[in-house]
Amino acid sequence: MSGPQPPAVPAAQVSAVLAWAARLAGARPAAGTIETAAYLTAKAAVLERIAAEREQGGWTPEDITAAAEAAARARETADAAALLAAAGITTTED
């Protein structure tokens, strides 16, 4: 291992992102792009921290790769949602 261990992702932070996902899934009408982008950004941040923990924590290369790929996909999705929100597209139906 090199460098200091990244701080663990608090369980409360993971729980908050999961609760946010549940609220968005049940939103009627559908949640807007601004809130969706904010949620996806928070999700990506949590996954990126988890990936960093695994890399520094001696996990298997397969687990490290899986975590890093999940984080990268989440960040790409968050960035795309942020672009929609910035363009003024207010719902996914627009």
C-alpha positions in Angstrom: 0.0 0.0 0.0 1.2 3.5 -0.7 0.0 6.7 0.9 -2.6 7.2 3.6 -5.8 5.2 3.6 -8.8 7.2 2.3 -11.5 7.8 4.9 -14.2 5.2 4.8 -17.5 6.2 3.3 -19.9 6.6 6.2 -22.8 4.2 6.2 -25.1 7.2 6.7 -23.9 8.7 3.4 -24.6 5.5 1.6 -28.0 5.2 3.2 -28.8 8.8 2.3 -28.0 8.2 -1.4 -30.1 5.0 -1.3 -33.1 6.8 0.3 -32.7 9.6 -2.3 -32.9 7.0 -5.1 -36.0 5.5 -3.6 -37.7 9.0 -3.4 -36.8 9.7 -7.0 -38.1 6.3 -8.1 -41.4 6.9 -6.5 -41.7 10.6 -7.6 -44.9 11.4 -9.4 -44.7 13.2 -11.6 -41.2 12.1 -12.5 -38.4 14.0 -10.8 -36.8 16.9 -12.8 -33.4 16.8 -14.4 -31.9 19.1 -11.8 -32.7 16.9 -8.9 -31.8 13.8 -10.9 -28.5 15.3 -11.8 -27.8 16.2 -8.2 -28.7 12.6 -7.1 -26.5 11.0 -9.8 -23.6 13.3 -8.8 -23.9 12.3 -5.1 -24.1 8.6 -6.2 -21.0 9.0 -8.3 -19.1 10.6 -5.5 -20.0 7.7 -3.1 -18.9 5.1 -5.7 -15.7 7.0 -6.4 -14.9 7.0 -2.7 -15.7 3.3 -2.4 -13.4 2.6 -5.4 -10.6 4.5 -3.8 -11.0 2.6 -0.5 -10.8 -0.7 -2.3 -7.7 0.3 -4.2 -5.9 1.4 -1.0 -7.4 -1.4 1.1 -5.8 -4.4 -0.6 -8.9 -5.7 -2.4 -8.5 -8.1 -5.3 -7.7 -6.6 -8.7 -11.1 -7.8 -9.9 -12.9 -6.0 -7.1 -10.9 -2.8 -7.6 -11.7 -2.9 -11.3 -15.4 -3.5 -10.8 -15.6 -0.6 -8.3 -13.7 1.7 -10.6 -15.8 0.8 -13.6 -19.1 1.3 -11.6 -17.8 4.7 -10.4 -16.8 5.8 -13.9 -20.2 4.8 -15.4 -22.0 6.7 -12.6 -19.9 9.8 -13.2 -20.6 9.6 -17.0 -24.3 9.4 -16.2 -24.2 12.2 -13.7 -22.3 14.4 -16.2 -24.9 13.7 -18.9 -27.8 14.5 -16.6 -26.0 17.8 -15.5 -25.8 18.8 -19.2 -29.5 18.2 -19.7 -30.3 20.3 -16.6 -27.9 23.0 -17.8 -29.6 23.0 -21.2 -32.9 23.7 -19.5 -34.4 20.3 -20.2 -36.6 20.0 -17.1 -37.8 16.4 -17.4 -36.6 13.2 -19.1 -39.8 13.4 -21.2 -38.7 16.8 -22.8 
